[in-house]
């Protein structure tokens, strides 16, 4: 979804007044370029030049939006997470339904370009402490939604350790199967996994 050179000049590189909104076409092109490049060349070899080339815009246009590679990559990640949530709305109410929808959305995300991109980010964690810390914040912000469903099923007084072990079991199984092994999960398999996790503790 590249932006043409004409668009680059008239939209991306045009002087922006204070408060002028970002161009969504360029934003989306950059997001896909970041994600595609991450999966192909990895985080270490990802450059602003490479993203600009793939997105069809200039490097200065990127620097007007992001101060560097890391915030650009993190914004792309958060954008794809938001897209996935919109694509798979979550039912609120029954804990099993909520868990199934959250996990099914994760499977969708990891079954597409997100798989190789996330593997590249995981590999970069060892040498990029600031990136690792930022990724941890994104994950930590995501965990409470699973905790709400589990406590609804098990009782609000369920110890934190029990909740965190269940979340680790749930997410670990999905990442192992889909991200590392490259195998997707059917709706029935997602439901069975969520049922197994809910059985890890007797409801209060």
NORMOCOR-V847331 format. One record per residue. N is the residue number from 1. PHI is phi as a letter, one per 20 degrees, with the letter a starting at -180 (* if undefined). Layout:
n=N phi=PHI
n=N phi=PHI
//
This chain:
n=1 phi=*
n=2 phi=f
n=3 phi=e
n=4 phi=f
n=5 phi=f
n=6 phi=f
n=7 phi=f
n=8 phi=g
n=9 phi=f
n=10 phi=e
n=11 phi=d
n=12 phi=f
n=13 phi=e
n=14 phi=f
n=15 phi=g
n=16 phi=d
n=17 phi=f
n=18 phi=f
n=19 phi=n
n=20 phi=f
n=21 phi=f
n=22 phi=f
n=23 phi=e
n=24 phi=f
n=25 phi=f
n=26 phi=f
n=27 phi=g
n=28 phi=f
n=29 phi=f
n=30 phi=f
n=31 phi=g
n=32 phi=f
n=33 phi=f
n=34 phi=f
n=35 phi=f
n=36 phi=f
n=37 phi=f
n=38 phi=g
n=39 phi=f
n=40 phi=e
n=41 phi=d
n=42 phi=n
n=43 phi=f
n=44 phi=f
n=45 phi=e
n=46 phi=f
n=47 phi=c
n=48 phi=f
n=49 phi=f
n=50 phi=f
n=51 phi=f
n=52 phi=f
n=53 phi=f
n=54 phi=f
n=55 phi=e
n=56 phi=m
n=57 phi=c
n=58 phi=e
n=59 phi=f
n=60 phi=g
n=61 phi=f
n=62 phi=f
n=63 phi=f
n=64 phi=f
n=65 phi=d
n=66 phi=c
n=67 phi=f
n=68 phi=a
n=69 phi=f
n=70 phi=g
n=71 phi=f
n=72 phi=f
n=73 phi=f
n=74 phi=f
n=75 phi=f
n=76 phi=f
n=77 phi=g
n=78 phi=f
n=79 phi=f
n=80 phi=f
n=81 phi=f
n=82 phi=f
n=83 phi=f
n=84 phi=f
n=85 phi=f
n=86 phi=f
n=87 phi=f
n=88 phi=c
n=89 phi=g
n=90 phi=e
n=91 phi=f
n=92 phi=d
n=93 phi=q
n=94 phi=f
n=95 phi=g
n=96 phi=f
n=97 phi=f
n=98 phi=f
n=99 phi=f
n=100 phi=g
n=101 phi=f
n=102 phi=f
n=103 phi=f
n=104 phi=f
n=105 phi=f
n=106 phi=f
n=107 phi=f
n=108 phi=g
n=109 phi=f
n=110 phi=f
n=111 phi=e
n=112 phi=d
n=113 phi=f
n=114 phi=f
n=115 phi=f
n=116 phi=f
n=117 phi=f
n=118 phi=f
n=119 phi=f
n=120 phi=f
n=121 phi=f
n=122 phi=f
n=123 phi=f
n=124 phi=f
n=125 phi=g
n=126 phi=f
n=127 phi=d
n=128 phi=c
n=129 phi=g
n=130 phi=f
n=131 phi=f
n=132 phi=g
n=133 phi=f
n=134 phi=f
n=135 phi=f
n=136 phi=f
n=137 phi=f
n=138 phi=f
n=139 phi=f
n=140 phi=f
n=141 phi=f
n=142 phi=e
n=143 phi=f
n=144 phi=g
n=145 phi=f
n=146 phi=f
n=147 phi=f
n=148 phi=f
n=149 phi=f
n=150 phi=f
n=151 phi=f
n=152 phi=f
n=153 phi=f
n=154 phi=d
n=155 phi=o
n=156 phi=f
n=157 phi=e
n=158 phi=f
n=159 phi=g
n=160 phi=g
n=161 phi=g
n=162 phi=f
n=163 phi=f
n=164 phi=f
n=165 phi=f
n=166 phi=f
n=167 phi=f
n=168 phi=f
n=169 phi=f
n=170 phi=f
n=171 phi=f
n=172 phi=f
n=173 phi=f
n=174 phi=f
n=175 phi=f
n=176 phi=f
n=177 phi=f
n=178 phi=e
n=179 phi=f
n=180 phi=e
n=181 phi=e
n=182 phi=m
n=183 phi=d
n=184 phi=e
n=185 phi=c
n=186 phi=f
n=187 phi=g
n=188 phi=f
n=189 phi=f
n=190 phi=f
n=191 phi=f
n=192 phi=f
n=193 phi=f
n=194 phi=f
n=195 phi=f
n=196 phi=f
n=197 phi=f
n=198 phi=f
n=199 phi=e
n=200 phi=f
n=201 phi=b
n=202 phi=f
n=203 phi=g
n=204 phi=f
//
